[in-house]
Amino acid sequence: MVREIFYYKNYYLDFFNTLTTSVQKKFNWTLQLISMIERVPQKFLTHITNSTGLYEIRVEVGSDIYRVFSFFDEGHLIILINGFRKKTQKTPSKEIEKAEKLKKQYFDEKESI
């Protein structure tokens, strides 16, 4: 295993539970790929420009596109946060803002321990 994947609170799991079985299987496959290989293809994991280190995990099933935001902690840990079904070309700014807020919340909580 190259990377450990961590789910921050229930944000990702709540999103995951709303998905169809075929989309869930594709997410599981994609996350396994991300955890196992050194160089993840940009098709599956890409840095979000103009963010503070946010990454977008991408999953396509048929004509539907899904995104889950994540970030690294201590180099190898991918923290999964909010997810959504993408309906437009551009990632909605409100989803990026939500992810930035959750990332800050994660690090604030980690520092207070």
Jmol script that loads the backbone (N, CA, C; Angstrom):
load data "model"
ATOM      1  N   MET A   1       0.850  -1.189   0.000  1.00  0.00           N
ATOM      2  CA  MET A   1       0.000   0.000   0.000  1.00  0.00           C
ATOM      3  C   MET A   1       0.885   1.239   0.000  1.00  0.00           C
ATOM      4  N   VAL A   2       0.636   2.150  -0.919  1.00  0.00           N
ATOM      5  CA  VAL A   2       1.414   3.380  -1.039  1.00  0.00           C
ATOM      6  C   VAL A   2       0.802   4.492  -0.188  1.00  0.00           C
ATOM      7  N   ARG A   3      -0.523   4.562  -0.155  1.00  0.00           N
ATOM      8  CA  ARG A   3      -1.239   5.597   0.583  1.00  0.00           C
ATOM      9  C   ARG A   3      -2.339   4.980   1.433  1.00  0.00           C
ATOM     10  N   GLU A   4      -2.500   5.520   2.612  1.00  0.00           N
ATOM     11  CA  GLU A   4      -3.629   5.146   3.446  1.00  0.00           C
ATOM     12  C   GLU A   4      -4.758   6.124   3.145  1.00  0.00           C
ATOM     13  N   ILE A   5      -5.961   5.640   3.089  1.00  0.00           N
ATOM     14  CA  ILE A   5      -7.119   6.502   2.824  1.00  0.00           C
ATOM     15  C   ILE A   5      -7.948   6.585   4.092  1.00  0.00           C
ATOM     16  N   PHE A   6      -8.279   7.796   4.458  1.00  0.00           N
ATOM     17  CA  PHE A   6      -9.004   8.066   5.691  1.00  0.00           C
ATOM     18  C   PHE A   6     -10.256   8.854   5.336  1.00  0.00           C
ATOM     19  N   TYR A   7     -11.362   8.500   5.948  1.00  0.00           N
ATOM     20  CA  TYR A   7     -12.616   9.229   5.734  1.00  0.00           C
ATOM     21  C   TYR A   7     -12.809  10.190   6.891  1.00  0.00           C
ATOM     22  N   TYR A   8     -12.838  11.473   6.595  1.00  0.00           N
ATOM     23  CA  TYR A   8     -13.027  12.479   7.643  1.00  0.00           C
ATOM     24  C   TYR A   8     -14.506  12.532   8.033  1.00  0.00           C
ATOM     25  N   LYS A   9     -14.762  12.205   9.277  1.00  0.00           N
ATOM     26  CA  LYS A   9     -16.127  12.104   9.810  1.00  0.00           C
ATOM     27  C   LYS A   9     -16.959  11.250   8.858  1.00  0.00           C
ATOM     28  N   ASN A  10     -18.202  11.616   8.606  1.00  0.00           N
ATOM     29  CA  ASN A  10     -19.048  10.801   7.724  1.00  0.00           C
ATOM     30  C   ASN A  10     -19.350  11.484   6.394  1.00  0.00           C
ATOM     31  N   TYR A  11     -18.629  12.542   6.057  1.00  0.00           N
ATOM     32  CA  TYR A  11     -18.967  13.304   4.854  1.00  0.00           C
ATOM     33  C   TYR A  11     -18.927  12.435   3.599  1.00  0.00           C
ATOM     34  N   TYR A  12     -17.828  11.738   3.416  1.00  0.00           N
ATOM     35  CA  TYR A  12     -17.716  10.886   2.222  1.00  0.00           C
ATOM     36  C   TYR A  12     -18.692   9.716   2.299  1.00  0.00           C
ATOM     37  N   LEU A  13     -18.768   9.058   3.437  1.00  0.00           N
ATOM     38  CA  LEU A  13     -19.617   7.875   3.562  1.00  0.00           C
ATOM     39  C   LEU A  13     -21.098   8.216   3.378  1.00  0.00           C
ATOM     40  N   ASP A  14     -21.519   9.389   3.861  1.00  0.00           N
ATOM     41  CA  ASP A  14     -22.908   9.813   3.629  1.00  0.00           C
ATOM     42  C   ASP A  14     -23.170   9.980   2.136  1.00  0.00           C
ATOM     43  N   PHE A  15     -22.226  10.583   1.428  1.00  0.00           N
ATOM     44  CA  PHE A  15     -22.341  10.738  -0.021  1.00  0.00           C
ATOM     45  C   PHE A  15     -22.336   9.366  -0.701  1.00  0.00           C
ATOM     46  N   PHE A  16     -21.399   8.516  -0.312  1.00  0.00           N
ATOM     47  CA  PHE A  16     -21.244   7.186  -0.901  1.00  0.00           C
ATOM     48  C   PHE A  16     -22.539   6.377  -0.782  1.00  0.00           C
ATOM     49  N   ASN A  17     -23.202   6.474   0.352  1.00  0.00           N
ATOM     50  CA  ASN A  17     -24.426   5.702   0.584  1.00  0.00           C
ATOM     51  C   ASN A  17     -25.602   6.156  -0.265  1.00  0.00           C
ATOM     52  N   THR A  18     -25.512   7.325  -0.900  1.00  0.00           N
ATOM     53  CA  THR A  18     -26.584   7.793  -1.779  1.00  0.00           C
ATOM     54  C   THR A  18     -26.407   7.290  -3.210  1.00  0.00           C
ATOM     55  N   LEU A  19     -25.253   6.681  -3.501  1.00  0.00           N
ATOM     56  CA  LEU A  19     -24.921   6.280  -4.864  1.00  0.00           C
ATOM     57  C   LEU A  19     -25.484   4.904  -5.212  1.00  0.00           C
ATOM     58  N   THR A  20     -25.640   4.666  -6.507  1.00  0.00           N
ATOM     59  CA  THR A  20     -26.064   3.343  -6.965  1.00  0.00           C
ATOM     60  C   THR A  20     -24.929   2.345  -6.738  1.00  0.00           C
ATOM     61  N   THR A  21     -25.254   1.080  -6.765  1.00  0.00           N
ATOM     62  CA  THR A  21     -24.257   0.033  -6.553  1.00  0.00           C
ATOM     63  C   THR A  21     -23.132   0.115  -7.577  1.00  0.00           C
ATOM     64  N   SER A  22     -23.457   0.390  -8.835  1.00  0.00           N
ATOM     65  CA  SER A  22     -22.408   0.447  -9.865  1.00  0.00           C
ATOM     66  C   SER A  22     -21.454   1.617  -9.628  1.00  0.00           C
ATOM     67  N   VAL A  23     -21.970   2.733  -9.165  1.00  0.00           N
ATOM     68  CA  VAL A  23     -21.107   3.887  -8.872  1.00  0.00           C
ATOM     69  C   VAL A  23     -20.267   3.598  -7.625  1.00  0.00           C
ATOM     70  N   GLN A  24     -20.858   2.958  -6.626  1.00  0.00           N
ATOM     71  CA  GLN A  24     -20.105   2.586  -5.430  1.00  0.00           C
ATOM     72  C   GLN A  24     -18.946   1.662  -5.781  1.00  0.00           C
ATOM     73  N   LYS A  25     -19.200   0.692  -6.645  1.00  0.00           N
ATOM     74  CA  LYS A  25     -18.137  -0.237  -7.063  1.00  0.00           C
ATOM     75  C   LYS A  25     -17.013   0.513  -7.764  1.00  0.00           C
ATOM     76  N   LYS A  26     -17.362   1.476  -8.607  1.00  0.00           N
ATOM     77  CA  LYS A  26     -16.348   2.245  -9.330  1.00  0.00           C
ATOM     78  C   LYS A  26     -15.539   3.106  -8.357  1.00  0.00           C
ATOM     79  N   PHE A  27     -16.212   3.699  -7.358  1.00  0.00           N
ATOM     80  CA  PHE A  27     -15.485   4.462  -6.343  1.00  0.00           C
ATOM     81  C   PHE A  27     -14.535   3.556  -5.567  1.00  0.00           C
ATOM     82  N   ASN A  28     -15.013   2.386  -5.170  1.00  0.00           N
ATOM     83  CA  ASN A  28     -14.146   1.453  -4.431  1.00  0.00           C
ATOM     84  C   ASN A  28     -12.933   1.059  -5.262  1.00  0.00           C
ATOM     85  N   TRP A  29     -13.143   0.784  -6.532  1.00  0.00           N
ATOM     86  CA  TRP A  29     -12.040   0.424  -7.431  1.00  0.00           C
ATOM     87  C   TRP A  29     -11.049   1.578  -7.548  1.00  0.00           C
ATOM     88  N   THR A  30     -11.569   2.795  -7.736  1.00  0.00           N
ATOM     89  CA  THR A  30     -10.713   3.976  -7.890  1.00  0.00           C
ATOM     90  C   THR A  30      -9.908   4.238  -6.623  1.00  0.00           C
ATOM     91  N   LEU A  31     -10.537   4.132  -5.471  1.00  0.00           N
ATOM     92  CA  LEU A  31      -9.821   4.359  -4.206  1.00  0.00           C
ATOM     93  C   LEU A  31      -8.759   3.293  -3.974  1.00  0.00           C
ATOM     94  N   GLN A  32      -9.049   2.074  -4.358  1.00  0.00           N
ATOM     95  CA  GLN A  32      -8.041   1.018  -4.235  1.00  0.00           C
ATOM     96  C   GLN A  32      -6.849   1.323  -5.141  1.00  0.00           C
ATOM     97  N   LEU A  33      -7.114   1.762  -6.356  1.00  0.00           N
ATOM     98  CA  LEU A  33      -6.057   2.139  -7.289  1.00  0.00           C
ATOM     99  C   LEU A  33      -5.196   3.253  -6.689  1.00  0.00           C
ATOM    100  N   ILE A  34      -5.835   4.283  -6.166  1.00  0.00           N
ATOM    101  CA  ILE A  34      -5.117   5.413  -5.576  1.00  0.00           C
ATOM    102  C   ILE A  34      -4.252   4.962  -4.401  1.00  0.00           C
ATOM    103  N   SER A  35      -4.744   4.023  -3.624  1.00  0.00           N
ATOM    104  CA  SER A  35      -3.975   3.572  -2.455  1.00  0.00           C
ATOM    105  C   SER A  35      -2.810   2.662  -2.840  1.00  0.00           C
ATOM    106  N   MET A  36      -2.871   2.039  -4.018  1.00  0.00           N
ATOM    107  CA  MET A  36      -1.894   1.012  -4.365  1.00  0.00           C
ATOM    108  C   MET A  36      -0.768   1.451  -5.314  1.00  0.00           C
ATOM    109  N   ILE A  37      -1.016   2.424  -6.179  1.00  0.00           N
ATOM    110  CA  ILE A  37       0.021   2.748  -7.162  1.00  0.00           C
ATOM    111  C   ILE A  37       0.696   4.078  -6.841  1.00  0.00           C
ATOM    112  N   GLU A  38       1.971   4.154  -7.169  1.00  0.00           N
ATOM    113  CA  GLU A  38       2.777   5.341  -6.863  1.00  0.00           C
ATOM    114  C   GLU A  38       2.303   6.566  -7.643  1.00  0.00           C
ATOM    115  N   ARG A  39       2.183   6.416  -8.957  1.00  0.00           N
ATOM    116  CA  ARG A  39       1.794   7.550  -9.808  1.00  0.00           C
ATOM    117  C   ARG A  39       0.364   7.344 -10.297  1.00  0.00           C
ATOM    118  N   VAL A  40      -0.553   8.076  -9.691  1.00  0.00           N
ATOM    119  CA  VAL A  40      -1.975   7.941 -10.032  1.00  0.00           C
ATOM    120  C   VAL A  40      -2.253   8.774 -11.275  1.00  0.00           C
ATOM    121  N   PRO A  41      -2.878   8.184 -12.300  1.00  0.00           N
ATOM    122  CA  PRO A  41      -3.213   8.954 -13.503  1.00  0.00           C
ATOM    123  C   PRO A  41      -4.126  10.138 -13.168  1.00  0.00           C
ATOM    124  N   GLN A  42      -3.897  11.241 -13.850  1.00  0.00           N
ATOM    125  CA  GLN A  42      -4.665  12.456 -13.618  1.00  0.00           C
ATOM    126  C   GLN A  42      -6.155  12.240 -13.894  1.00  0.00           C
ATOM    127  N   LYS A  43      -6.473  11.242 -14.662  1.00  0.00           N
ATOM    128  CA  LYS A  43      -7.875  10.918 -14.933  1.00  0.00           C
ATOM    129  C   LYS A  43      -8.635  10.600 -13.635  1.00  0.00           C
ATOM    130  N   PHE A  44      -7.927  10.085 -12.632  1.00  0.00           N
ATOM    131  CA  PHE A  44      -8.563   9.665 -11.390  1.00  0.00           C
ATOM    132  C   PHE A  44      -8.331  10.620 -10.222  1.00  0.00           C
ATOM    133  N   LEU A  45      -7.196  11.298 -10.209  1.00  0.00           N
ATOM    134  CA  LEU A  45      -6.850  12.190  -9.098  1.00  0.00           C
ATOM    135  C   LEU A  45      -6.139  13.408  -9.663  1.00  0.00           C
ATOM    136  N   THR A  46      -6.729  14.578  -9.444  1.00  0.00           N
ATOM    137  CA  THR A  46      -6.125  15.795  -9.983  1.00  0.00           C
ATOM    138  C   THR A  46      -6.173  16.923  -8.955  1.00  0.00           C
ATOM    139  N   HIS A  47      -5.133  17.750  -8.973  1.00  0.00           N
ATOM    140  CA  HIS A  47      -5.057  18.902  -8.085  1.00  0.00           C
ATOM    141  C   HIS A  47      -6.037  19.965  -8.575  1.00  0.00           C
ATOM    142  N   ILE A  48      -6.708  20.616  -7.642  1.00  0.00           N
ATOM    143  CA  ILE A  48      -7.635  21.690  -7.993  1.00  0.00           C
ATOM    144  C   ILE A  48      -6.859  22.998  -7.956  1.00  0.00           C
ATOM    145  N   THR A  49      -6.780  23.641  -9.100  1.00  0.00           N
ATOM    146  CA  THR A  49      -6.052  24.906  -9.174  1.00  0.00           C
ATOM    147  C   THR A  49      -6.742  25.949  -8.304  1.00  0.00           C
ATOM    148  N   ASN A  50      -5.954  26.878  -7.797  1.00  0.00           N
ATOM    149  CA  ASN A  50      -6.429  27.943  -6.913  1.00  0.00           C
ATOM    150  C   ASN A  50      -7.060  27.407  -5.633  1.00  0.00           C
ATOM    151  N   SER A  51      -6.534  26.302  -5.135  1.00  0.00           N
ATOM    152  CA  SER A  51      -6.992  25.757  -3.858  1.00  0.00           C
ATOM    153  C   SER A  51      -5.783  25.617  -2.939  1.00  0.00           C
ATOM    154  N   THR A  52      -6.050  25.295  -1.695  1.00  0.00           N
ATOM    155  CA  THR A  52      -4.960  25.115  -0.732  1.00  0.00           C
ATOM    156  C   THR A  52      -4.615  23.643  -0.594  1.00  0.00           C
ATOM    157  N   GLY A  53      -4.316  23.005  -1.706  1.00  0.00           N
ATOM    158  CA  GLY A  53      -3.913  21.606  -1.658  1.00  0.00           C
ATOM    159  C   GLY A  53      -5.063  20.616  -1.747  1.00  0.00           C
ATOM    160  N   LEU A  54      -6.169  21.040  -2.331  1.00  0.00           N
ATOM    161  CA  LEU A  54      -7.282  20.118  -2.533  1.00  0.00           C
ATOM    162  C   LEU A  54      -7.076  19.310  -3.803  1.00  0.00           C
ATOM    163  N   TYR A  55      -7.529  18.076  -3.761  1.00  0.00           N
ATOM    164  CA  TYR A  55      -7.503  17.192  -4.924  1.00  0.00           C
ATOM    165  C   TYR A  55      -8.911  16.688  -5.180  1.00  0.00           C
ATOM    166  N   GLU A  56      -9.149  16.347  -6.423  1.00  0.00           N
ATOM    167  CA  GLU A  56     -10.455  15.853  -6.826  1.00  0.00           C
ATOM    168  C   GLU A  56     -10.287  14.424  -7.314  1.00  0.00           C
ATOM    169  N   ILE A  57     -11.015  13.506  -6.680  1.00  0.00           N
ATOM    170  CA  ILE A  57     -11.046  12.124  -7.150  1.00  0.00           C
ATOM    171  C   ILE A  57     -12.218  12.027  -8.106  1.00  0.00           C
ATOM    172  N   ARG A  58     -11.953  11.537  -9.310  1.00  0.00           N
ATOM    173  CA  ARG A  58     -12.963  11.533 -10.372  1.00  0.00           C
ATOM    174  C   ARG A  58     -13.423  10.120 -10.686  1.00  0.00           C
ATOM    175  N   VAL A  59     -14.722   9.979 -10.839  1.00  0.00           N
ATOM    176  CA  VAL A  59     -15.314   8.703 -11.217  1.00  0.00           C
ATOM    177  C   VAL A  59     -16.378   8.966 -12.277  1.00  0.00           C
ATOM    178  N   GLU A  60     -16.298   8.210 -13.365  1.00  0.00           N
ATOM    179  CA  GLU A  60     -17.309   8.301 -14.420  1.00  0.00           C
ATOM    180  C   GLU A  60     -17.981   6.945 -14.559  1.00  0.00           C
ATOM    181  N   VAL A  61     -19.300   6.968 -14.583  1.00  0.00           N
ATOM    182  CA  VAL A  61     -20.087   5.770 -14.823  1.00  0.00           C
ATOM    183  C   VAL A  61     -21.136   6.152 -15.855  1.00  0.00           C
ATOM    184  N   GLY A  62     -21.011   5.576 -17.044  1.00  0.00           N
ATOM    185  CA  GLY A  62     -21.894   5.975 -18.141  1.00  0.00           C
ATOM    186  C   GLY A  62     -21.664   7.441 -18.458  1.00  0.00           C
ATOM    187  N   SER A  63     -22.723   8.218 -18.506  1.00  0.00           N
ATOM    188  CA  SER A  63     -22.583   9.649 -18.788  1.00  0.00           C
ATOM    189  C   SER A  63     -22.539  10.476 -17.511  1.00  0.00           C
ATOM    190  N   ASP A  64     -22.596   9.827 -16.356  1.00  0.00           N
ATOM    191  CA  ASP A  64     -22.556  10.541 -15.082  1.00  0.00           C
ATOM    192  C   ASP A  64     -21.125  10.670 -14.582  1.00  0.00           C
ATOM    193  N   ILE A  65     -20.828  11.837 -14.017  1.00  0.00           N
ATOM    194  CA  ILE A  65     -19.500  12.121 -13.485  1.00  0.00           C
ATOM    195  C   ILE A  65     -19.651  12.500 -12.019  1.00  0.00           C
ATOM    196  N   TYR A  66     -18.824  11.891 -11.176  1.00  0.00           N
ATOM    197  CA  TYR A  66     -18.857  12.143  -9.740  1.00  0.00           C
ATOM    198  C   TYR A  66     -17.487  12.619  -9.286  1.00  0.00           C
ATOM    199  N   ARG A  67     -17.495  13.465  -8.269  1.00  0.00           N
ATOM    200  CA  ARG A  67     -16.252  14.004  -7.732  1.00  0.00           C
ATOM    201  C   ARG A  67     -16.277  13.904  -6.209  1.00  0.00           C
ATOM    202  N   VAL A  68     -15.120  13.615  -5.655  1.00  0.00           N
ATOM    203  CA  VAL A  68     -14.940  13.650  -4.208  1.00  0.00           C
ATOM    204  C   VAL A  68     -13.667  14.430  -3.939  1.00  0.00           C
ATOM    205  N   PHE A  69     -13.752  15.373  -3.032  1.00  0.00           N
ATOM    206  CA  PHE A  69     -12.579  16.159  -2.673  1.00  0.00           C
ATOM    207  C   PHE A  69     -11.753  15.420  -1.630  1.00  0.00           C
ATOM    208  N   SER A  70     -10.457  15.632  -1.708  1.00  0.00           N
ATOM    209  CA  SER A  70      -9.540  15.018  -0.760  1.00  0.00           C
ATOM    210  C   SER A  70      -8.320  15.915  -0.608  1.00  0.00           C
ATOM    211  N   PHE A  71      -7.484  15.575   0.360  1.00  0.00           N
ATOM    212  CA  PHE A  71      -6.219  16.285   0.555  1.00  0.00           C
ATOM    213  C   PHE A  71      -5.263  15.342   1.261  1.00  0.00           C
ATOM    214  N   PHE A  72      -4.008  15.686   1.235  1.00  0.00           N
ATOM    215  CA  PHE A  72      -2.979  14.859   1.857  1.00  0.00           C
ATOM    216  C   PHE A  72      -2.656  15.393   3.249  1.00  0.00           C
ATOM    217  N   ASP A  73      -2.301  14.461   4.111  1.00  0.00           N
ATOM    218  CA  ASP A  73      -1.815  14.801   5.444  1.00  0.00           C
ATOM    219  C   ASP A  73      -0.591  13.935   5.689  1.00  0.00           C
ATOM    220  N   GLU A  74       0.515  14.555   6.014  1.00  0.00           N
ATOM    221  CA  GLU A  74       1.778  13.859   6.256  1.00  0.00           C
ATOM    222  C   GLU A  74       2.232  13.051   5.041  1.00  0.00           C
ATOM    223  N   GLY A  75       1.924  13.539   3.858  1.00  0.00           N
ATOM    224  CA  GLY A  75       2.449  12.968   2.635  1.00  0.00           C
ATOM    225  C   GLY A  75       1.753  11.759   2.057  1.00  0.00           C
ATOM    226  N   HIS A  76       1.212  10.884   2.877  1.00  0.00           N
ATOM    227  CA  HIS A  76       0.666   9.641   2.344  1.00  0.00           C
ATOM    228  C   HIS A  76      -0.813   9.424   2.624  1.00  0.00           C
ATOM    229  N   LEU A  77      -1.369  10.194   3.492  1.00  0.00           N
ATOM    230  CA  LEU A  77      -2.731   9.965   3.920  1.00  0.00           C
ATOM    231  C   LEU A  77      -3.674  10.803   3.071  1.00  0.00           C
ATOM    232  N   ILE A  78      -4.649  10.172   2.447  1.00  0.00           N
ATOM    233  CA  ILE A  78      -5.642  10.924   1.687  1.00  0.00           C
ATOM    234  C   ILE A  78      -6.885  11.027   2.554  1.00  0.00           C
ATOM    235  N   ILE A  79      -7.288  12.241   2.838  1.00  0.00           N
ATOM    236  CA  ILE A  79      -8.469  12.471   3.659  1.00  0.00           C
ATOM    237  C   ILE A  79      -9.628  12.766   2.713  1.00  0.00           C
ATOM    238  N   LEU A  80     -10.625  11.926   2.708  1.00  0.00           N
ATOM    239  CA  LEU A  80     -11.775  12.136   1.828  1.00  0.00           C
ATOM    240  C   LEU A  80     -12.810  12.988   2.537  1.00  0.00           C
ATOM    241  N   ILE A  81     -13.285  14.005   1.816  1.00  0.00           N
ATOM    242  CA  ILE A  81     -14.307  14.879   2.396  1.00  0.00           C
ATOM    243  C   ILE A  81     -15.532  14.869   1.503  1.00  0.00           C
ATOM    244  N   ASN A  82     -16.091  15.989   1.191  1.00  0.00           N
ATOM    245  CA  ASN A  82     -17.381  16.017   0.499  1.00  0.00           C
ATOM    246  C   ASN A  82     -17.321  15.529  -0.944  1.00  0.00           C
ATOM    247  N   GLY A  83     -18.436  15.017  -1.411  1.00  0.00           N
ATOM    248  CA  GLY A  83     -18.557  14.541  -2.780  1.00  0.00           C
ATOM    249  C   GLY A  83     -19.826  15.084  -3.416  1.00  0.00           C
ATOM    250  N   PHE A  84     -19.879  15.017  -4.743  1.00  0.00           N
ATOM    251  CA  PHE A  84     -21.049  15.505  -5.455  1.00  0.00           C
ATOM    252  C   PHE A  84     -21.081  14.922  -6.857  1.00  0.00           C
ATOM    253  N   ARG A  85     -22.247  14.993  -7.475  1.00  0.00           N
ATOM    254  CA  ARG A  85     -22.392  14.607  -8.877  1.00  0.00           C
ATOM    255  C   ARG A  85     -22.198  15.857  -9.714  1.00  0.00           C
ATOM    256  N   LYS A  86     -21.280  15.784 -10.635  1.00  0.00           N
ATOM    257  CA  LYS A  86     -20.930  16.950 -11.447  1.00  0.00           C
ATOM    258  C   LYS A  86     -21.902  17.076 -12.604  1.00  0.00           C
ATOM    259  N   LYS A  87     -22.494  18.265 -12.748  1.00  0.00           N
ATOM    260  CA  LYS A  87     -23.501  18.483 -13.780  1.00  0.00           C
ATOM    261  C   LYS A  87     -23.065  19.522 -14.812  1.00  0.00           C
ATOM    262  N   THR A  88     -21.955  20.217 -14.541  1.00  0.00           N
ATOM    263  CA  THR A  88     -21.459  21.235 -15.459  1.00  0.00           C
ATOM    264  C   THR A  88     -19.977  21.017 -15.719  1.00  0.00           C
ATOM    265  N   GLN A  89     -19.425  21.716 -16.695  1.00  0.00           N
ATOM    266  CA  GLN A  89     -17.995  21.616 -17.014  1.00  0.00           C
ATOM    267  C   GLN A  89     -17.133  22.029 -15.835  1.00  0.00           C
ATOM    268  N   LYS A  90     -17.516  23.143 -15.206  1.00  0.00           N
ATOM    269  CA  LYS A  90     -16.707  23.718 -14.145  1.00  0.00           C
ATOM    270  C   LYS A  90     -17.152  23.190 -12.784  1.00  0.00           C
ATOM    271  N   THR A  91     -16.177  22.918 -11.924  1.00  0.00           N
ATOM    272  CA  THR A  91     -16.492  22.485 -10.563  1.00  0.00           C
ATOM    273  C   THR A  91     -17.145  23.653  -9.825  1.00  0.00           C
ATOM    274  N   PRO A  92     -18.323  23.429  -9.249  1.00  0.00           N
ATOM    275  CA  PRO A  92     -19.021  24.518  -8.550  1.00  0.00           C
ATOM    276  C   PRO A  92     -18.183  25.114  -7.423  1.00  0.00           C
ATOM    277  N   SER A  93     -18.103  26.437  -7.381  1.00  0.00           N
ATOM    278  CA  SER A  93     -17.282  27.103  -6.366  1.00  0.00           C
ATOM    279  C   SER A  93     -17.801  26.818  -4.959  1.00  0.00           C
ATOM    280  N   LYS A  94     -19.107  26.631  -4.798  1.00  0.00           N
ATOM    281  CA  LYS A  94     -19.625  26.338  -3.455  1.00  0.00           C
ATOM    282  C   LYS A  94     -19.137  24.987  -2.947  1.00  0.00           C
ATOM    283  N   GLU A  95     -18.898  24.037  -3.852  1.00  0.00           N
ATOM    284  CA  GLU A  95     -18.362  22.732  -3.444  1.00  0.00           C
ATOM    285  C   GLU A  95     -16.896  22.859  -3.032  1.00  0.00           C
ATOM    286  N   ILE A  96     -16.148  23.681  -3.757  1.00  0.00           N
ATOM    287  CA  ILE A  96     -14.741  23.915  -3.400  1.00  0.00           C
ATOM    288  C   ILE A  96     -14.661  24.628  -2.051  1.00  0.00           C
ATOM    289  N   GLU A  97     -15.521  25.632  -1.848  1.00  0.00           N
ATOM    290  CA  GLU A  97     -15.536  26.356  -0.570  1.00  0.00           C
ATOM    291  C   GLU A  97     -15.860  25.413   0.582  1.00  0.00           C
ATOM    292  N   LYS A  98     -16.816  24.518   0.373  1.00  0.00           N
ATOM    293  CA  LYS A  98     -17.178  23.541   1.407  1.00  0.00           C
ATOM    294  C   LYS A  98     -15.981  22.640   1.718  1.00  0.00           C
ATOM    295  N   ALA A  99     -15.284  22.187   0.680  1.00  0.00           N
ATOM    296  CA  ALA A  99     -14.112  21.330   0.876  1.00  0.00           C
ATOM    297  C   ALA A  99     -13.006  22.067   1.623  1.00  0.00           C
ATOM    298  N   GLU A 100     -12.770  23.318   1.266  1.00  0.00           N
ATOM    299  CA  GLU A 100     -11.750  24.123   1.962  1.00  0.00           C
ATOM    300  C   GLU A 100     -12.100  24.262   3.439  1.00  0.00           C
ATOM    301  N   LYS A 101     -13.374  24.480   3.738  1.00  0.00           N
ATOM    302  CA  LYS A 101     -13.827  24.628   5.118  1.00  0.00           C
ATOM    303  C   LYS A 101     -13.628  23.318   5.894  1.00  0.00           C
ATOM    304  N   LEU A 102     -13.955  22.191   5.264  1.00  0.00           N
ATOM    305  CA  LEU A 102     -13.791  20.898   5.925  1.00  0.00           C
ATOM    306  C   LEU A 102     -12.311  20.573   6.152  1.00  0.00           C
ATOM    307  N   LYS A 103     -11.476  20.934   5.199  1.00  0.00           N
ATOM    308  CA  LYS A 103     -10.033  20.707   5.357  1.00  0.00           C
ATOM    309  C   LYS A 103      -9.500  21.512   6.535  1.00  0.00           C
ATOM    310  N   LYS A 104      -9.886  22.774   6.624  1.00  0.00           N
ATOM    311  CA  LYS A 104      -9.458  23.623   7.741  1.00  0.00           C
ATOM    312  C   LYS A 104      -9.951  23.044   9.061  1.00  0.00           C
ATOM    313  N   GLN A 105     -11.190  22.608   9.080  1.00  0.00           N
ATOM    314  CA  GLN A 105     -11.777  22.010  10.280  1.00  0.00           C
ATOM    315  C   GLN A 105     -10.975  20.776  10.706  1.00  0.00           C
ATOM    316  N   TYR A 106     -10.591  19.942   9.747  1.00  0.00           N
ATOM    317  CA  TYR A 106      -9.799  18.748  10.033  1.00  0.00           C
ATOM    318  C   TYR A 106      -8.484  19.113  10.722  1.00  0.00           C
ATOM    319  N   PHE A 107      -7.748  20.053  10.133  1.00  0.00           N
ATOM    320  CA  PHE A 107      -6.439  20.425  10.708  1.00  0.00           C
ATOM    321  C   PHE A 107      -6.588  21.151  12.037  1.00  0.00           C
ATOM    322  N   ASP A 108      -7.646  21.964  12.199  1.00  0.00           N
ATOM    323  CA  ASP A 108      -7.895  22.620  13.492  1.00  0.00           C
ATOM    324  C   ASP A 108      -8.142  21.576  14.568  1.00  0.00           C
ATOM    325  N   GLU A 109      -8.941  20.559  14.250  1.00  0.00           N
ATOM    326  CA  GLU A 109      -9.224  19.497  15.226  1.00  0.00           C
ATOM    327  C   GLU A 109      -7.970  18.688  15.542  1.00  0.00           C
ATOM    328  N   LYS A 110      -7.162  18.435  14.514  1.00  0.00           N
ATOM    329  CA  LYS A 110      -5.946  17.657  14.699  1.00  0.00           C
ATOM    330  C   LYS A 110      -4.953  18.395  15.613  1.00  0.00           C
ATOM    331  N   GLU A 111      -4.845  19.719  15.441  1.00  0.00           N
ATOM    332  CA  GLU A 111      -3.945  20.517  16.273  1.00  0.00           C
ATOM    333  C   GLU A 111      -4.391  20.575  17.729  1.00  0.00           C
ATOM    334  N   SER A 112      -5.685  20.505  17.950  1.00  0.00           N
ATOM    335  CA  SER A 112      -6.198  20.639  19.324  1.00  0.00           C
ATOM    336  C   SER A 112      -6.083  19.346  20.123  1.00  0.00           C
ATOM    337  N   ILE A 113      -5.672  18.262  19.470  1.00  0.00           N
ATOM    338  CA  ILE A 113      -5.548  16.980  20.181  1.00  0.00           C
ATOM    339  C   ILE A 113      -4.217  16.913  20.901  1.00  0.00           C
TER     340      ILE A 113
END
end "model"
wireframe off; spacefill off
backbone 0.3
color backbone group
